[in-house]
Amino acid sequence: MEEAWDLYNAIQVKDYLIHPPYHSYESVIRFFEHAASDPNVTHIKITQYRVARKSRIMTALKEAVRAGKQVFVFIEVKARFDEEANLEWGEEMERAGVRVRYSFPGVKVHAKLGLVRREEAGGRCSTPI
């Protein structure tokens, strides 16, 4: 499962759960990079808790919008010590055409979820990661 693009073929056979604390996060990053450039991907949705100043995933999401994909990002504003970076990323993503929603008052969201919708021959395939 090291190569993110192998995931599309693998999930046609069975479902997978990737647990990054015990696996390299590189496969997750490559998954979103590939989804951004895959012509069959139509939508990408993701939650972001602590966004790095240089984020390959956020860069991929901006590229996805430029490629005509619908992209949605939920950004947690109350991520300790990363509030400023998260707000800056949110503004940058909005300028790039990404639909952005921020955390809810009184609720802290600490989750890393993603959903990629990919059109395949014979119908749709939604791929959660």
N, CA, C and O atoms as a Tinker XYZ file with bonds, in Angstrom:
   516  protein
     1  N      0.813000   -1.203000    0.000000    73     2
     2  CA     0.000000    0.000000    0.000000    64     1     3
     3  C      0.852000    1.261000    0.000000    63     2     4     5
     4  O      0.317000    2.343000    0.240000    81     3
     5  N      2.139000    1.171000   -0.256000    73     3     6
     6  CA     2.994000    2.354000   -0.251000    64     5     7
     7  C      2.654000    3.308000   -1.374000    63     6     8     9
     8  O      2.737000    4.521000   -1.180000    81     7
     9  N      2.276000    2.815000   -2.534000    73     7    10
    10  CA     1.959000    3.681000   -3.656000    64     9    11
    11  C      0.480000    4.037000   -3.596000    63    10    12    13
    12  O     -0.378000    3.159000   -3.693000    81    11
    13  N      0.183000    5.318000   -3.436000    73    11    14
    14  CA    -1.198000    5.760000   -3.275000    64    13    15
    15  C     -2.062000    5.406000   -4.469000    63    14    16    17
    16  O     -3.230000    5.058000   -4.292000    81    15
    17  N     -1.521000    5.484000   -5.698000    73    15    18
    18  CA    -2.345000    5.224000   -6.867000    64    17    19
    19  C     -2.709000    3.754000   -6.994000    63    18    20    21
    20  O     -3.635000    3.437000   -7.741000    81    19
    21  N     -2.043000    2.853000   -6.317000    73    19    22
    22  CA    -2.437000    1.450000   -6.297000    64    21    23
    23  C     -3.725000    1.266000   -5.503000    63    22    24    25
    24  O     -4.391000    0.241000   -5.645000    81    23
    25  N     -4.083000    2.230000   -4.680000    73    23    26
    26  CA    -5.270000    2.129000   -3.842000    64    25    27
    27  C     -6.530000    1.969000   -4.681000    63    26    28    29
    28  O     -7.427000    1.221000   -4.293000    81    27
    29  N     -6.623000    2.647000   -5.818000    73    27    30
    30  CA    -7.826000    2.531000   -6.645000    64    29    31
    31  C     -8.067000    1.094000   -7.062000    63    30    32    33
    32  O     -9.196000    0.610000   -6.991000    81    31
    33  N     -7.020000    0.406000   -7.496000    73    31    34
    34  CA    -7.179000   -0.990000   -7.879000    64    33    35
    35  C     -7.454000   -1.867000   -6.671000    63    34    36    37
    36  O     -8.263000   -2.793000   -6.741000    81    35
    37  N     -6.784000   -1.580000   -5.564000    73    35    38
    38  CA    -6.944000   -2.400000   -4.365000    64    37    39
    39  C     -8.357000   -2.318000   -3.809000    63    38    40    41
    40  O     -8.906000   -3.337000   -3.388000    81    39
    41  N     -8.966000   -1.122000   -3.793000    73    39    42
    42  CA   -10.298000   -1.002000   -3.186000    64    41    43
    43  C    -11.395000   -1.583000   -4.062000    63    42    44    45
    44  O    -12.526000   -1.753000   -3.606000    81    43
    45  N    -11.078000   -1.887000   -5.308000    73    43    46
    46  CA   -12.057000   -2.599000   -6.119000    64    45    47
    47  C    -12.210000   -4.037000   -5.630000    63    46    48    49
    48  O    -13.226000   -4.685000   -5.882000    81    47
    49  N    -11.191000   -4.528000   -4.928000    73    47    50
    50  CA   -11.215000   -5.895000   -4.414000    64    49    51
    51  C    -11.789000   -5.935000   -2.998000    63    50    52    53
    52  O    -12.619000   -6.790000   -2.688000    81    51
    53  N    -11.347000   -5.006000   -2.132000    73    51    54
    54  CA   -11.843000   -4.962000   -0.757000    64    53    55
    55  C    -11.543000   -3.594000   -0.161000    63    54    56    57
    56  O    -10.767000   -2.822000   -0.724000    81    55
    57  N    -12.167000   -3.293000    0.990000    73    55    58
    58  CA   -11.957000   -2.025000    1.682000    64    57    59
    59  C    -10.666000   -2.065000    2.493000    63    58    60    61
    60  O    -10.214000   -3.126000    2.924000    81    59
    61  N    -10.082000   -0.878000    2.692000    73    59    62
    62  CA    -8.863000   -0.742000    3.490000    64    61    63
    63  C     -9.011000    0.391000    4.482000    63    62    64    65
    64  O     -9.665000    1.393000    4.196000    81    63
    65  N     -8.414000    0.236000    5.629000    73    63    66
    66  CA    -8.306000    1.297000    6.619000    64    65    67
    67  C     -6.825000    1.591000    6.783000    63    66    68    69
    68  O     -6.040000    0.709000    7.131000    81    67
    69  N     -6.449000    2.836000    6.531000    73    67    70
    70  CA    -5.055000    3.244000    6.699000    64    69    71
    71  C     -4.951000    3.949000    8.034000    63    70    72    73
    72  O     -5.721000    4.868000    8.312000    81    71
    73  N     -4.027000    3.537000    8.848000    73    71    74
    74  CA    -3.871000    4.084000   10.193000    64    73    75
    75  C     -2.505000    4.758000   10.286000    63    74    76    77
    76  O     -1.539000    4.144000   10.738000    81    75
    77  N     -2.420000    6.049000    9.849000    73    75    78
    78  CA    -1.126000    6.727000    9.726000    64    77    79
    79  C     -0.227000    6.750000   10.960000    63    78    80    81
    80  O      0.992000    6.791000   10.794000    81    79
    81  N     -0.754000    6.726000   12.200000    73    79    82
    82  CA     0.219000    6.717000   13.305000    64    81    83
    83  C      1.177000    5.525000   13.247000    63    82    84    85
    84  O      2.257000    5.564000   13.836000    81    83
    85  N      0.782000    4.476000   12.541000    73    83    86
    86  CA     1.620000    3.291000   12.471000    64    85    87
    87  C      2.129000    3.008000   11.055000    63    86    88    89
    88  O      2.825000    2.020000   10.824000    81    87
    89  N      1.780000    3.870000   10.129000    73    87    90
    90  CA     2.239000    3.757000    8.757000    64    89    91
    91  C      2.743000    5.122000    8.302000    63    90    92    93
    92  O      2.397000    6.142000    8.898000    81    91
    93  N      3.532000    5.147000    7.282000    73    91    94
    94  CA     4.021000    6.397000    6.720000    64    93    95
    95  C      2.841000    7.220000    6.208000    63    94    96    97
    96  O      1.930000    6.679000    5.582000    81    95
    97  N      2.857000    8.529000    6.474000    73    95    98
    98  CA     1.808000    9.423000    5.991000    64    97    99
    99  C      2.012000    9.758000    4.517000    63    98   100   101
   100  O      1.130000   10.338000    3.882000    81    99
   101  N      3.157000    9.400000    3.979000    73    99   102
   102  CA     3.478000    9.687000    2.583000    64   101   103
   103  C      2.434000    9.102000    1.633000    63   102   104   105
   104  O      2.110000    9.729000    0.625000    81   103
   105  N      1.903000    7.921000    1.929000    73   103   106
   106  CA     0.905000    7.320000    1.042000    64   105   107
   107  C     -0.377000    8.157000    1.013000    63   106   108   109
   108  O     -1.042000    8.231000   -0.020000    81   107
   109  N     -0.727000    8.782000    2.130000    73   107   110
   110  CA    -1.914000    9.636000    2.178000    64   109   111
   111  C     -1.676000   10.884000    1.327000    63   110   112   113
   112  O     -2.541000   11.289000    0.550000    81   111
   113  N     -0.510000   11.483000    1.480000    73   111   114
   114  CA    -0.164000   12.676000    0.700000    64   113   115
   115  C     -0.201000   12.351000   -0.786000    63   114   116   117
   116  O     -0.785000   13.096000   -1.573000    81   115
   117  N      0.417000   11.251000   -1.170000    73   115   118
   118  CA     0.432000   10.864000   -2.586000    64   117   119
   119  C     -0.962000   10.537000   -3.103000    63   118   120   121
   120  O     -1.267000   10.781000   -4.271000    81   119
   121  N     -1.807000    9.989000   -2.239000    73   119   122
   122  CA    -3.187000    9.700000   -2.630000    64   121   123
   123  C     -3.889000   10.984000   -3.076000    63   122   124   125
   124  O     -4.533000   11.013000   -4.125000    81   123
   125  N     -3.761000   12.044000   -2.274000    73   123   126
   126  CA    -4.414000   13.308000   -2.630000    64   125   127
   127  C     -3.730000   13.983000   -3.818000    63   126   128   129
   128  O     -4.400000   14.616000   -4.634000    81   127
   129  N     -2.427000   13.861000   -3.923000    73   127   130
   130  CA    -1.740000   14.409000   -5.094000    64   129   131
   131  C     -2.223000   13.722000   -6.369000    63   130   132   133
   132  O     -2.456000   14.368000   -7.390000    81   131
   133  N     -2.366000   12.418000   -6.289000    73   131   134
   134  CA    -2.837000   11.673000   -7.458000    64   133   135
   135  C     -4.297000   11.992000   -7.756000    63   134   136   137
   136  O     -4.671000   12.147000   -8.919000    81   135
   137  N     -5.121000   12.092000   -6.724000    73   135   138
   138  CA    -6.530000   12.427000   -6.920000    64   137   139
   139  C     -6.668000   13.782000   -7.611000    63   138   140   141
   140  O     -7.552000   13.971000   -8.446000    81   139
   141  N     -5.795000   14.717000   -7.261000    73   139   142
   142  CA    -5.852000   16.054000   -7.862000    64   141   143
   143  C     -5.585000   16.017000   -9.361000    63   142   144   145
   144  O     -6.144000   16.819000  -10.108000    81   143
   145  N     -4.751000   15.107000   -9.801000    73   143   146
   146  CA    -4.397000   15.059000  -11.224000    64   145   147
   147  C     -5.145000   13.971000  -12.002000    63   146   148   149
   148  O     -5.073000   13.941000  -13.230000    81   147
   149  N     -5.853000   13.087000  -11.317000    73   147   150
   150  CA    -6.582000   12.002000  -11.975000    64   149   151
   151  C     -7.795000   12.576000  -12.725000    63   150   152   153
   152  O     -8.660000   13.189000  -12.100000    81   151
   153  N     -7.874000   12.393000  -14.027000    73   151   154
   154  CA    -8.991000   12.960000  -14.789000    64   153   155
   155  C    -10.347000   12.356000  -14.432000    63   154   156   157
   156  O    -11.378000   12.948000  -14.752000    81   155
   157  N    -10.375000   11.204000  -13.783000    73   155   158
   158  CA   -11.635000   10.568000  -13.406000    64   157   159
   159  C    -12.155000   11.028000  -12.044000    63   158   160   161
   160  O    -13.294000   10.726000  -11.686000    81   159
   161  N    -11.344000   11.747000  -11.288000    73   159   162
   162  CA   -11.781000   12.264000   -9.986000    64   161   163
   163  C    -12.577000   13.539000  -10.217000    63   162   164   165
   164  O    -12.137000   14.436000  -10.937000    81   163
   165  N    -13.759000   13.615000   -9.598000    73   163   166
   166  CA   -14.630000   14.778000   -9.770000    64   165   167
   167  C    -14.748000   15.631000   -8.512000    63   166   168   169
   168  O    -14.975000   16.837000   -8.606000    81   167
   169  N    -14.598000   15.023000   -7.338000    73   167   170
   170  CA   -14.769000   15.739000   -6.074000    64   169   171
   171  C    -13.706000   15.290000   -5.069000    63   170   172   173
   172  O    -13.306000   14.126000   -5.041000    81   171
   173  N    -13.264000   16.236000   -4.252000    73   171   174
   174  CA   -12.384000   15.919000   -3.130000    64   173   175
   175  C    -12.892000   16.709000   -1.924000    63   174   176   177
   176  O    -13.101000   17.920000   -2.002000    81   175
   177  N    -13.086000   16.004000   -0.810000    73   175   178
   178  CA   -13.504000   16.646000    0.438000    64   177   179
   179  C    -12.556000   16.173000    1.529000    63   178   180   181
   180  O    -12.167000   15.005000    1.572000    81   179
   181  N    -12.185000   17.110000    2.424000    73   179   182
   182  CA   -11.198000   16.754000    3.439000    64   181   183
   183  C    -11.350000   17.651000    4.665000    63   182   184   185
   184  O    -11.742000   18.813000    4.553000    81   183
   185  N    -11.036000   17.098000    5.831000    73   183   186
   186  CA   -10.918000   17.912000    7.040000    64   185   187
   187  C     -9.438000   18.116000    7.321000    63   186   188   189
   188  O     -8.618000   17.225000    7.102000    81   187
   189  N     -9.114000   19.306000    7.810000    73   187   190
   190  CA    -7.732000   19.632000    8.149000    64   189   191
   191  C     -7.691000   20.187000    9.563000    63   190   192   193
   192  O     -8.405000   21.136000    9.885000    81   191
   193  N     -6.860000   19.599000   10.399000    73   191   194
   194  CA    -6.756000   20.034000   11.789000    64   193   195
   195  C     -5.552000   20.945000   11.984000    63   194   196   197
   196  O     -5.720000   22.119000   12.317000    81   195
   197  N     -4.372000   20.445000   11.790000    73   195   198
   198  CA    -3.158000   21.239000   11.895000    64   197   199
   199  C     -2.473000   21.218000   10.541000    63   198   200   201
   200  O     -1.914000   20.200000   10.131000    81   199
   201  N     -2.519000   22.356000    9.846000    73   199   202
   202  CA    -1.982000   22.415000    8.495000    64   201   203
   203  C     -0.577000   23.005000    8.542000    63   202   204   205
   204  O     -0.364000   24.089000    9.084000    81   203
   205  N      0.361000   22.286000    7.977000    73   203   206
   206  CA     1.752000   22.753000    7.947000    64   205   207
   207  C      1.873000   23.999000    7.075000    63   206   208   209
   208  O      1.062000   24.221000    6.176000    81   207
   209  N      2.886000   24.801000    7.350000    73   207   210
   210  CA     3.132000   26.014000    6.544000    64   209   211
   211  C      3.347000   25.643000    5.077000    63   210   212   213
   212  O      2.909000   26.370000    4.186000    81   211
   213  N      4.011000   24.529000    4.822000    73   211   214
   214  CA     4.178000   24.003000    3.470000    64   213   215
   215  C      3.459000   22.662000    3.429000    63   214   216   217
   216  O      3.968000   21.660000    3.931000    81   215
   217  N      2.285000   22.650000    2.835000    73   215   218
   218  CA     1.455000   21.452000    2.824000    64   217   219
   219  C      1.261000   20.940000    1.400000    63   218   220   221
   220  O      0.667000   21.616000    0.560000    81   219
   221  N      1.765000   19.748000    1.143000    73   219   222
   222  CA     1.602000   19.150000   -0.184000    64   221   223
   223  C      0.138000   18.813000   -0.453000    63   222   224   225
   224  O     -0.304000   18.855000   -1.601000    81   223
   225  N     -0.617000   18.481000    0.589000    73   223   226
   226  CA    -2.031000   18.168000    0.390000    64   225   227
   227  C     -2.783000   19.428000   -0.018000    63   226   228   229
   228  O     -3.576000   19.389000   -0.959000    81   227
   229  N     -2.554000   20.535000    0.665000    73   227   230
   230  CA    -3.245000   21.778000    0.319000    64   229   231
   231  C     -2.845000   22.245000   -1.083000    63   230   232   233
   232  O     -3.679000   22.757000   -1.829000    81   231
   233  N     -1.586000   22.073000   -1.435000    73   231   234
   234  CA    -1.132000   22.409000   -2.783000    64   233   235
   235  C     -1.859000   21.544000   -3.810000    63   234   236   237
   236  O     -2.278000   22.037000   -4.858000    81   235
   237  N     -2.007000   20.262000   -3.507000    73   235   238
   238  CA    -2.720000   19.349000   -4.409000    64   237   239
   239  C     -4.183000   19.764000   -4.557000    63   238   240   241
   240  O     -4.747000   19.669000   -5.647000    81   239
   241  N     -4.792000   20.219000   -3.476000    73   239   242
   242  CA    -6.194000   20.628000   -3.540000    64   241   243
   243  C     -6.367000   21.856000   -4.434000    63   242   244   245
   244  O     -7.346000   21.950000   -5.174000    81   243
   245  N     -5.433000   22.783000   -4.369000    73   243   246
   246  CA    -5.495000   23.951000   -5.259000    64   245   247
   247  C     -5.332000   23.506000   -6.716000    63   246   248   249
   248  O     -6.000000   24.034000   -7.605000    81   247
   249  N     -4.455000   22.548000   -6.954000    73   247   250
   250  CA    -4.274000   22.018000   -8.310000    64   249   251
   251  C     -5.541000   21.313000   -8.787000    63   250   252   253
   252  O     -5.888000   21.376000   -9.966000    81   251
   253  N     -6.224000   20.647000   -7.868000    73   251   254
   254  CA    -7.466000   19.954000   -8.220000    64   253   255
   255  C     -8.518000   20.947000   -8.701000    63   254   256   257
   256  O     -9.221000   20.683000   -9.677000    81   255
   257  N     -8.628000   22.081000   -8.027000    73   255   258
   258  CA    -9.583000   23.104000   -8.448000    64   257   259
   259  C     -9.216000   23.614000   -9.839000    63   258   260   261
   260  O    -10.090000   23.778000  -10.690000    81   259
   261  N     -7.939000   23.863000  -10.071000    73   259   262
   262  CA    -7.494000   24.325000  -11.392000    64   261   263
   263  C     -7.814000   23.294000  -12.475000    63   262   264   265
   264  O     -8.014000   23.645000  -13.638000    81   263
   265  N     -7.860000   22.020000  -12.082000    73   263   266
   266  CA    -8.175000   20.943000  -13.033000    64   265   267
   267  C     -9.683000   20.743000  -13.190000    63   266   268   269
   268  O    -10.114000   19.844000  -13.911000    81   267
   269  N    -10.494000   21.579000  -12.516000    73   267   270
   270  CA   -11.941000   21.515000  -12.681000    64   269   271
   271  C    -12.679000   20.638000  -11.684000    63   270   272   273
   272  O    -13.866000   20.369000  -11.868000    81   271
   273  N    -12.017000   20.193000  -10.654000    73   271   274
   274  CA   -12.658000   19.342000   -9.647000    64   273   275
   275  C    -13.354000   20.202000   -8.598000    63   274   276   277
   276  O    -12.952000   21.340000   -8.355000    81   275
   277  N    -14.394000   19.660000   -7.981000    73   275   278
   278  CA   -15.053000   20.331000   -6.864000    64   277   279
   279  C    -14.307000   19.941000   -5.594000    63   278   280   281
   280  O    -14.161000   18.759000   -5.284000    81   279
   281  N    -13.835000   20.949000   -4.862000    73   279   282
   282  CA   -13.029000   20.689000   -3.668000    64   281   283
   283  C    -13.637000   21.416000   -2.479000    63   282   284   285
   284  O    -13.991000   22.592000   -2.567000    81   283
   285  N    -13.752000   20.700000   -1.367000    73   283   286
   286  CA   -14.272000   21.236000   -0.116000    64   285   287
   287  C    -13.287000   20.912000    0.997000    63   286   288   289
   288  O    -12.816000   19.780000    1.111000    81   287
   289  N    -12.974000   21.924000    1.828000    73   287   290
   290  CA   -12.072000   21.717000    2.964000    64   289   291
   291  C    -12.721000   22.274000    4.225000    63   290   292   293
   292  O    -13.165000   23.422000    4.250000    81   291
   293  N    -12.773000   21.458000    5.263000    73   291   294
   294  CA   -13.164000   21.920000    6.592000    64   293   295
   295  C    -11.870000   22.155000    7.366000    63   294   296   297
   296  O    -11.055000   21.245000    7.517000    81   295
   297  N    -11.689000   23.371000    7.850000    73   295   298
   298  CA   -10.467000   23.717000    8.575000    64   297   299
   299  C    -10.812000   24.030000   10.023000    63   298   300   301
   300  O    -11.654000   24.882000   10.306000    81   299
   301  N    -10.149000   23.324000   10.935000    73   299   302
   302  CA   -10.319000   23.588000   12.370000    64   301   303
   303  C     -9.485000   24.808000   12.730000    63   302   304   305
   304  O     -8.264000   24.804000   12.573000    81   303
   305  N    -10.147000   25.847000   13.210000    73   303   306
   306  CA    -9.454000   27.093000   13.554000    64   305   307
   307  C     -8.814000   26.994000   14.935000    63   306   308   309
   308  O     -7.819000   27.665000   15.206000    81   307
   309  N     -9.370000   26.175000   15.795000    73   307   310
   310  CA    -8.882000   26.107000   17.173000    64   309   311
   311  C     -7.807000   25.037000   17.382000    63   310   312   313
   312  O     -7.753000   24.411000   18.440000    81   311
   313  N     -6.966000   24.831000   16.393000    73   311   314
   314  CA    -5.860000   23.879000   16.515000    64   313   315
   315  C     -4.725000   24.576000   17.256000    63   314   316   317
   316  O     -4.103000   25.493000   16.720000    81   315
   317  N     -4.463000   24.160000   18.440000    73   315   318
   318  CA    -3.499000   24.840000   19.310000    64   317   319
   319  C     -2.173000   25.125000   18.614000    63   318   320   321
   320  O     -1.554000   24.230000   18.037000    81   319
   321  N     -1.758000   26.358000   18.677000    73   319   322
   322  CA    -0.510000   26.885000   18.117000    64   321   323
   323  C     -0.502000   26.952000   16.596000    63   322   324   325
   324  O      0.466000   27.438000   16.010000    81   323
   325  N     -1.558000   26.476000   15.944000    73   323   326
   326  CA    -1.605000   26.508000   14.485000    64   325   327
   327  C     -2.766000   27.345000   13.960000    63   326   328   329
   328  O     -3.083000   27.299000   12.772000    81   327
   329  N     -3.398000   28.111000   14.847000    73   327   330
   330  CA    -4.563000   28.892000   14.443000    64   329   331
   331  C     -4.238000   29.830000   13.289000    63   330   332   333
   332  O     -4.986000   29.892000   12.313000    81   331
   333  N     -3.135000   30.558000   13.388000    73   331   334
   334  CA    -2.780000   31.534000   12.361000    64   333   335
   335  C     -2.521000   30.846000   11.019000    63   334   336   337
   336  O     -3.016000   31.290000    9.983000    81   335
   337  N     -1.757000   29.779000   11.044000    73   335   338
   338  CA    -1.460000   29.055000    9.804000    64   337   339
   339  C     -2.748000   28.516000    9.181000    63   338   340   341
   340  O     -2.926000   28.592000    7.965000    81   339
   341  N     -3.640000   27.978000    9.999000    73   339   342
   342  CA    -4.888000   27.430000    9.472000    64   341   343
   343  C     -5.747000   28.514000    8.826000    63   342   344   345
   344  O     -6.327000   28.300000    7.761000    81   343
   345  N     -5.827000   29.678000    9.475000    73   343   346
   346  CA    -6.599000   30.778000    8.899000    64   345   347
   347  C     -5.976000   31.262000    7.586000    63   346   348   349
   348  O     -6.690000   31.551000    6.627000    81   347
   349  N     -4.654000   31.347000    7.547000    73   347   350
   350  CA    -3.985000   31.754000    6.313000    64   349   351
   351  C     -4.250000   30.757000    5.195000    63   350   352   353
   352  O     -4.505000   31.149000    4.056000    81   351
   353  N     -4.189000   29.467000    5.518000    73   351   354
   354  CA    -4.478000   28.452000    4.503000    64   353   355
   355  C     -5.926000   28.572000    4.036000    63   354   356   357
   356  O     -6.206000   28.468000    2.842000    81   355
   357  N     -6.836000   28.789000    4.967000    73   355   358
   358  CA    -8.244000   28.924000    4.593000    64   357   359
   359  C     -8.457000   30.047000    3.599000    63   358   360   361
   360  O     -9.167000   29.888000    2.605000    81   359
   361  N     -7.838000   31.182000    3.875000    73   359   362
   362  CA    -7.960000   32.322000    2.971000    64   361   363
   363  C     -7.334000   32.018000    1.613000    63   362   364   365
   364  O     -7.894000   32.374000    0.576000    81   363
   365  N     -6.185000   31.366000    1.617000    73   363   366
   366  CA    -5.529000   31.012000    0.362000    64   365   367
   367  C     -6.379000   30.032000   -0.441000    63   366   368   369
   368  O     -6.486000   30.145000   -1.662000    81   367
   369  N     -6.979000   29.074000    0.253000    73   367   370
   370  CA    -7.813000   28.093000   -0.439000    64   369   371
   371  C     -9.048000   28.760000   -1.033000    63   370   372   373
   372  O     -9.448000   28.443000   -2.154000    81   371
   373  N     -9.654000   29.682000   -0.286000    73   371   374
   374  CA   -10.819000   30.396000   -0.807000    64   373   375
   375  C    -10.452000   31.174000   -2.067000    63   374   376   377
   376  O    -11.201000   31.171000   -3.044000    81   375
   377  N     -9.297000   31.839000   -2.043000    73   375   378
   378  CA    -8.849000   32.592000   -3.229000    64   377   379
   379  C     -8.624000   31.662000   -4.422000    63   378   380   381
   380  O     -8.784000   32.075000   -5.571000    81   379
   381  N     -8.256000   30.418000   -4.152000    73   379   382
   382  CA    -8.003000   29.444000   -5.219000    64   381   383
   383  C     -9.293000   28.828000   -5.758000    63   382   384   385
   384  O     -9.266000   28.127000   -6.770000    81   383
   385  N    -10.428000   29.084000   -5.090000    73   383   386
   386  CA   -11.696000   28.537000   -5.553000    64   385   387
   387  C    -12.177000   27.322000   -4.792000    63   386   388   389
   388  O    -13.150000   26.684000   -5.194000    81   387
   389  N    -11.509000   26.991000   -3.694000    73   387   390
   390  CA   -11.919000   25.864000   -2.849000    64   389   391
   391  C    -13.041000   26.331000   -1.923000    63   390   392   393
   392  O    -12.973000   27.430000   -1.372000    81   391
   393  N    -14.061000   25.512000   -1.752000    73   391   394
   394  CA   -15.101000   25.810000   -0.750000    64   393   395
   395  C    -14.523000   25.497000    0.612000    63   394   396   397
   396  O    -14.080000   24.375000    0.855000    81   395
   397  N    -14.522000   26.472000    1.501000    73   395   398
   398  CA   -13.917000   26.319000    2.823000    64   397   399
   399  C    -14.963000   26.579000    3.895000    63   398   400   401
   400  O    -15.744000   27.526000    3.797000    81   399
   401  N    -14.973000   25.743000    4.905000    73   399   402
   402  CA   -15.786000   25.955000    6.109000    64   401   403
   403  C    -14.842000   25.854000    7.293000    63   402   404   405
   404  O    -13.885000   25.079000    7.292000    81   403
   405  N    -15.137000   26.652000    8.293000    73   403   406
   406  CA   -14.300000   26.688000    9.489000    64   405   407
   407  C    -15.035000   26.045000   10.655000    63   406   408   409
   408  O    -16.233000   25.772000   10.577000    81   407
   409  N    -14.305000   25.809000   11.730000    73   407   410
   410  CA   -14.846000   25.113000   12.898000    64   409   411
   411  C    -16.099000   25.781000   13.437000    63   410   412   413
   412  O    -16.352000   26.963000   13.203000    81   411
   413  N    -16.867000   24.998000   14.158000    73   411   414
   414  CA   -18.122000   25.446000   14.743000    64   413   415
   415  C    -17.863000   26.058000   16.115000    63   414   416   417
   416  O    -16.993000   25.578000   16.842000    81   415
   417  N    -18.598000   27.106000   16.486000    73   415   418
   418  CA   -18.427000   27.684000   17.827000    64   417   419
   419  C    -18.690000   26.637000   18.913000    63   418   420   421
   420  O    -19.700000   25.935000   18.882000    81   419
   421  N    -17.782000   26.547000   19.855000    73   419   422
   422  CA   -17.950000   25.633000   20.975000    64   421   423
   423  C    -17.621000   24.178000   20.690000    63   422   424   425
   424  O    -17.716000   23.338000   21.585000    81   423
   425  N    -17.233000   23.863000   19.455000    73   423   426
   426  CA   -16.916000   22.490000   19.082000    64   425   427
   427  C    -15.522000   22.459000   18.466000    63   426   428   429
   428  O    -15.205000   23.247000   17.575000    81   427
   429  N    -14.702000   21.544000   18.951000    73   427   430
   430  CA   -13.372000   21.379000   18.375000    64   429   431
   431  C    -13.348000   20.065000   17.596000    63   430   432   433
   432  O    -13.667000   19.007000   18.138000    81   431
   433  N    -12.973000   20.142000   16.341000    73   431   434
   434  CA   -12.939000   18.963000   15.482000    64   433   435
   435  C    -11.483000   18.545000   15.311000    63   434   436   437
   436  O    -10.668000   19.284000   14.759000    81   435
   437  N    -11.177000   17.354000   15.792000    73   435   438
   438  CA    -9.824000   16.824000   15.654000    64   437   439
   439  C     -9.942000   15.490000   14.920000    63   438   440   441
   440  O     -9.859000   14.412000   15.508000    81   439
   441  N    -10.135000   15.612000   13.624000    73   439   442
   442  CA   -10.302000   14.414000   12.800000    64   441   443
   443  C     -9.609000   14.634000   11.470000    63   442   444   445
   444  O     -9.527000   15.756000   10.970000    81   443
   445  N     -9.126000   13.574000   10.924000    73   443   446
   446  CA    -8.527000   13.626000    9.596000    64   445   447
   447  C     -9.330000   12.677000    8.716000    63   446   448   449
   448  O     -9.173000   11.457000    8.773000    81   447
   449  N    -10.186000   13.268000    7.910000    73   447   450
   450  CA   -11.044000   12.485000    7.036000    64   449   451
   451  C    -10.955000   13.031000    5.625000    63   450   452   453
   452  O    -10.726000   14.224000    5.423000    81   451
   453  N    -11.132000   12.175000    4.676000    73   451   454
   454  CA   -11.165000   12.614000    3.294000    64   453   455
   455  C    -12.103000   11.739000    2.493000    63   454   456   457
   456  O    -12.305000   10.565000    2.805000    81   455
   457  N    -12.674000   12.326000    1.457000    73   455   458
   458  CA   -13.536000   11.588000    0.556000    64   457   459
   459  C    -13.210000   12.026000   -0.863000    63   458   460   461
   460  O    -13.197000   13.218000   -1.171000    81   459
   461  N    -12.950000   11.062000   -1.712000    73   459   462
   462  CA   -12.667000   11.334000   -3.115000    64   461   463
   463  C    -13.713000   10.599000   -3.938000    63   462   464   465
   464  O    -13.920000    9.397000   -3.771000    81   463
   465  N    -14.368000   11.331000   -4.827000    73   463   466
   466  CA   -15.328000   10.703000   -5.738000    64   465   467
   467  C    -14.635000   10.563000   -7.087000    63   466   468   469
   468  O    -14.130000   11.527000   -7.662000    81   467
   469  N    -14.634000    9.330000   -7.563000    73   467   470
   470  CA   -13.961000    9.019000   -8.822000    64   469   471
   471  C    -14.934000    8.296000   -9.731000    63   470   472   473
   472  O    -15.504000    7.274000   -9.350000    81   471
   473  N    -15.127000    8.820000  -10.929000    73   471   474
   474  CA   -15.998000    8.184000  -11.923000    64   473   475
   475  C    -15.245000    7.019000  -12.553000    63   474   476   477
   476  O    -14.102000    7.160000  -12.989000    81   475
   477  N    -15.903000    5.871000  -12.593000    73   475   478
   478  CA   -15.314000    4.699000  -13.226000    64   477   479
   479  C    -16.304000    4.127000  -14.221000    63   478   480   481
   480  O    -17.499000    4.414000  -14.162000    81   479
   481  N    -15.810000    3.339000  -15.106000    73   479   482
   482  CA   -16.696000    2.669000  -16.059000    64   481   483
   483  C    -17.736000    1.883000  -15.274000    63   482   484   485
   484  O    -17.395000    1.083000  -14.402000    81   483
   485  N    -19.002000    2.114000  -15.589000    73   483   486
   486  CA   -20.059000    1.391000  -14.898000    64   485   487
   487  C    -20.596000    2.097000  -13.683000    63   486   488   489
   488  O    -21.438000    1.534000  -12.984000    81   487
   489  N    -20.151000    3.306000  -13.393000    73   487   490
   490  CA   -20.736000    4.039000  -12.263000    64   489   491
   491  C    -19.713000    4.769000  -11.429000    63   490   492   493
   492  O    -18.535000    4.853000  -11.775000    81   491
   493  N    -20.200000    5.299000  -10.312000    73   491   494
   494  CA   -19.368000    6.098000   -9.420000    64   493   495
   495  C    -18.706000    5.238000   -8.369000    63   494   496   497
   496  O    -19.208000    4.181000   -7.988000    81   495
   497  N    -17.571000    5.718000   -7.913000    73   495   498
   498  CA   -16.873000    5.074000   -6.804000    64   497   499
   499  C    -16.425000    6.167000   -5.867000    63   498   500   501
   500  O    -15.591000    6.991000   -6.242000    81   499
   501  N    -16.958000    6.200000   -4.647000    73   499   502
   502  CA   -16.500000    7.155000   -3.645000    64   501   503
   503  C    -15.476000    6.483000   -2.778000    63   502   504   505
   504  O    -15.714000    5.394000   -2.258000    81   503
   505  N    -14.337000    7.117000   -2.614000    73   503   506
   506  CA   -13.216000    6.516000   -1.923000    64   505   507
   507  C    -12.887000    7.288000   -0.653000    63   506   508   509
   508  O    -12.255000    8.342000   -0.735000    81   507
   509  N    -13.293000    6.801000    0.528000    73   507   510
   510  CA   -12.906000    7.505000    1.748000    64   509   511
   511  C    -11.496000    7.126000    2.162000    63   510   512   513
   512  O    -11.067000    5.986000    1.982000    81   511
   513  N    -10.792000    8.078000    2.709000    73   511   514
   514  CA    -9.449000    7.800000    3.245000    64   513   515
   515  C     -9.290000    8.524000    4.556000    63   514   516
   516  O     -8.237000    8.434000    5.187000    81   515
